[in-house]
Amino acid sequence: MIFRFGAFEFDDRAGILKRRDRLVALEPQPARALALLLSRAGEVVTREELRAHLWGDDTHVDFDRGLAYCIGQLRASLWDAAESPRFIQTLPRRGFRFIAPVQTVDPSSPPAPARRFGKRNAVAAALAVAVVLGGIGTWLMTRRPRPSRPIVAVAVFENVTGNATFDRTVAGLSDVIVERLTALGPERLGVNGNAGILRRPPDARDGKAVARETGASFLVSGQLETRDGRLSLVMQLIRLDDGTHVWVQRIERPAGDPLDTLDKDVALEVEAAVRRLVLKEAAPAS
């Protein structure tokens, strides 16, 4: 079975985890744990059930340490955090629960067989299509135009500090932003963070091409850099029809900062900018 959740896809038969079509390193034991959690998404999987699934009754190990390592590795691969989980929730002294929405696809399911139509059926089908198209045409001409919602594209953020230890944190910021903006309501705002063009480096990403591929009118992008001996994340909101920067903001941290709260700060700043500049909401009174 193939499970899809967030930006990830997991094949439980092969034990392969991908993020946006890119392989994610995952050891066999955490992969087995993920398979069990996904198969029972939304349910509590007890610690004893995980022990039996991962080690069986005949294997004697330091279970608590082994399980902690296994779940820790799994969270690292999913860029998840125990204190603010997006995927794996810990229930103290009970077990774990997969809390994100999950879509399942069975790759072994055969495609539906093609139906053969005789001449009489073909004529009837053509008449039915003509009636439906006529009705749609009438509806299109008589309906009131609905205001279109704006769409914001979110590009993968870049780490240009030269320090590879920041790669995972920085690359995960786009997922946090997508999640935060989506929570504003799909009827109010469209959010696109999955298009292939959004994974390209900035110098290979043309604004008008982004607009064509994503349908977006605005692009959120950013990069982590070093500035005056400090870490500086610059974020920008770009109007795609003319390439205008309508908002630029920096978040700075000391050089040795672990960046463990950066995702929350980024999400808040970007949400506020989108509310004000895209959704045209009035700024809250101070």
C-alpha positions in Angstrom: 0.0 0.0 0.0 1.1 3.5 -0.7 0.3 6.2 1.9 0.4 9.9 1.1 0.4 12.6 3.8 1.6 16.2 3.7 4.5 16.4 1.3 5.4 12.7 1.9 4.7 9.4 0.2 5.5 6.0 1.8 5.4 2.6 0.2 5.0 0.1 3.0 6.0 -2.9 0.9 9.3 -1.5 -0.2 9.9 0.6 2.9 10.6 3.6 0.7 9.8 7.1 2.0 9.7 10.1 -0.4 9.2 13.8 0.0 8.1 15.6 -3.1 9.4 12.7 -5.2 12.8 12.7 -3.5 14.0 9.7 -1.5 14.2 10.3 2.2 16.7 8.1 4.2 14.8 5.8 6.6 16.2 2.8 8.3 14.3 -0.5 8.1 13.0 -0.5 11.7 11.6 3.1 11.7 10.1 2.2 8.3 8.2 -0.7 9.9 7.0 1.5 12.7 5.8 4.1 10.2 3.9 1.3 8.3 2.1 0.3 11.4 1.2 3.9 12.4 0.0 4.7 8.9 -2.1 1.6 8.7 -3.9 2.7 11.9 -3.9 6.4 11.3 -6.0 8.3 13.9 -5.8 5.3 16.3 -3.6 4.8 19.3 -0.9 2.2 18.7 0.3 1.0 22.1 3.9 0.6 23.1 3.4 -3.1 23.5 1.9 -3.3 19.9 5.0 -1.5 18.6 7.3 -3.8 20.5 5.6 -6.9 19.1 5.6 -5.5 15.6 9.3 -4.4 15.6 11.0 -7.1 17.7 8.6 -10.0 18.3 8.4 -12.1 21.4 11.7 -13.9 20.9 14.0 -10.9 20.7 15.3 -9.4 24.0 16.4 -5.8 23.8 16.3 -2.6 25.9 12.8 -1.9 24.6 12.4 1.6 25.9 15.8 2.8 24.5 15.1 0.9 21.2 11.7 2.4 20.8 12.9 5.9 21.6 15.6 5.6 19.0 13.2 4.3 16.4 10.6 7.0 16.9 13.3 9.6 17.1 14.7 8.5 13.7 11.3 8.5 12.2 10.5 12.0 13.4 13.8 13.2 12.0 13.0 11.8 8.6 9.6 13.4 8.7 10.9 16.7 10.1 8.5 16.3 12.9 8.8 17.5 16.5 7.5 15.7 19.6 6.6 19.0 21.4 4.5 20.3 18.4 3.8 17.2 16.2 2.4 17.4 12.8 2.5 13.6 12.2 3.3 11.5 15.2 1.7 12.3 18.5 3.1 10.8 21.8 0.6 9.7 24.4 2.6 9.3 27.6 2.7 5.7 29.0 0.3 4.6 26.3 1.8 4.8 22.8 1.7 6.9 19.6 -0.9 8.1 17.1 -0.5 9.3 13.5 -2.5 12.5 13.5 -2.2 13.8 9.9 -4.7 13.1 7.1 -3.6 10.1 5.1 -4.6 9.0 1.6 -4.1 5.4 0.6 -3.4 4.0 -2.9 -3.2 0.3 -3.7 -0.7 0.0 -6.6 -1.8 -3.6 -7.3 -5.4 -2.6 -8.1 -6.0 -3.3 -11.8 -7.4 -0.5 -13.9 -11.0 -0.6 -14.7 -11.7 -2.5 -18.0 -12.6 -0.4 -21.0 -16.2 -0.7 -21.9 -17.2 -1.5 -25.5 -20.0 0.5 -27.0 -22.1 -0.6 -29.9 -23.4 1.9 -32.5 -26.7 2.4 -30.7 -25.0 3.1 -27.4 -22.5 5.5 -29.0 -25.4 7.5 -30.5 -27.2 7.6 -27.2 -24.0 8.7 -25.5 -23.4 11.5 -28.0 -27.0 12.8 -27.5 -26.5 12.7 -23.7 -23.3 14.7 -24.0 -24.9 17.3 -26.2 -27.7 17.8 -23.7 -25.3 18.1 -20.8 -23.1 20.6 -22.7 -26.1 22.6 -23.7 -27.2 22.8 -20.0 -23.7 23.8 -19.0 -23.6 26.5 -21.6 -26.9 27.9 -20.4 -25.7 27.9 -16.8 -22.5 29.6 -17.7 -24.3 32.4 -19.5 -26.9 33.0 -16.7 -24.9 32.4 -13.5 -23.5 35.3 -11.6 -19.7 35.7 -11.7 -18.0 34.6 -8.6 -15.0 36.5 -7.3 -11.9 34.4 -7.7 -9.8 33.6 -4.7 -6.1 34.6 -4.8 -3.5 31.8 -4.9 -0.2 32.0 -3.2 2.7 29.8 -4.2 5.3 28.8 -1.6 8.8 28.0 -2.8 11.3 25.8 -1.0 13.5 28.0 1.1 17.3 28.0 0.4 20.2 27.6 2.8 23.1 29.7 1.4 25.1 29.8 4.7 27.4 27.0 3.5 26.5 25.1 6.7 24.8 21.9 5.6 23.4 21.3 9.2 20.8 23.9 8.4 19.5 22.2 5.2 16.7 20.2 6.8 15.4 23.0 9.0 15.4 25.6 6.1 13.9 23.2 3.6 11.1 22.4 6.0 10.0 26.0 6.4 7.9 25.9 3.2 5.8 23.0 4.6 5.1 24.9 7.7 4.1 28.0 5.7 1.8 25.9 3.5 0.1 24.4 6.5 -0.3 27.8 8.1 -1.8 29.5 5.1 -4.0 26.6 4.2 -5.6 27.0 7.7 -6.9 30.4 6.6 -9.5 28.5 4.6 -9.4 27.1 1.0 -12.4 29.2 0.1 -10.5 32.3 0.9 -7.0 31.5 -0.3 -5.5 28.9 -2.6 -2.0 27.6 -1.6 0.4 25.8 -3.9 3.6 24.3 -2.5 3.9 21.1 -4.6 4.6 22.3 -8.1 8.0 21.2 -9.5 9.0 24.7 -10.4 8.9 25.7 -6.7 11.8 23.3 -5.9 14.1 25.0 -8.4 16.8 27.4 -7.3 15.8 31.1 -7.5 18.0 31.8 -10.5 16.2 29.0 -12.5 12.7 30.1 -11.5 11.0 32.6 -13.7 8.1 34.5 -12.1 5.8 34.2 -15.1 6.5 30.5 -15.4 5.7 30.1 -11.7 2.4 31.9 -12.3 1.6 29.7 -15.3 2.4 26.4 -13.6 0.8 27.2 -10.2 -2.0 29.6 -11.1 -0.7 31.9 -8.3 -0.6 35.6 -8.3 1.9 35.8 -5.4 5.1 33.9 -4.5 6.6 33.4 -1.0 10.3 32.6 -1.0 13.2 33.0 1.3 16.8 32.1 2.1 19.0 31.7 5.2 22.3 33.6 5.0 25.0 34.9 7.3 25.1 38.6 7.9 27.5 40.4 10.2 28.3 37.2 12.0 24.7 36.3 12.6 22.2 34.0 10.9 19.6 36.0 8.9 16.6 34.6 7.2 15.2 36.9 4.6 11.6 36.3 3.5 9.8 38.0 0.6 6.4 38.1 -1.0 6.5 38.8 -4.7 3.7 39.8 -7.0 4.1 37.6 -10.0 2.5 39.6 -12.8 5.2 42.3 -12.6 7.9 40.8 -10.3 7.4 43.5 -7.6 8.5 42.7 -4.1 5.5 43.8 -2.0 7.0 42.6 1.4 10.4 41.8 2.6 11.2 40.8 6.2 14.3 39.5 8.1 14.5 37.3 11.1 17.9 37.2 12.7 19.5 34.7 15.2 22.9 34.4 16.8 25.4 32.4 14.9 25.1 29.3 17.2 21.3 29.4 17.4 19.7 25.9 16.9 16.8 27.5 15.0 14.3 25.4 16.9 11.7 28.2 17.0 12.4 29.6 13.5 9.5 27.7 11.8 6.9 29.3 14.2 8.3 32.8 13.8 8.4 32.4 10.0 4.8 31.1 9.8 3.5 34.0 11.9 5.3 36.6 9.8 4.2 35.2 6.5 0.7 34.7 7.6 0.4 38.4 8.7 1.8 39.6 5.4 -0.5 37.5 3.4 -3.5 38.6 5.4 -2.6 42.2 5.0 -1.3 42.3 1.4 -3.1 39.5 -0.4 -6.4 39.1 1.5 -6.5 42.9 2.2 -7.4 42.4 5.9 -7.1 45.5 8.1 -4.2 45.4 10.5 -5.2 44.8 14.1 -5.4 47.8 16.3 -2.4 48.2 18.6 
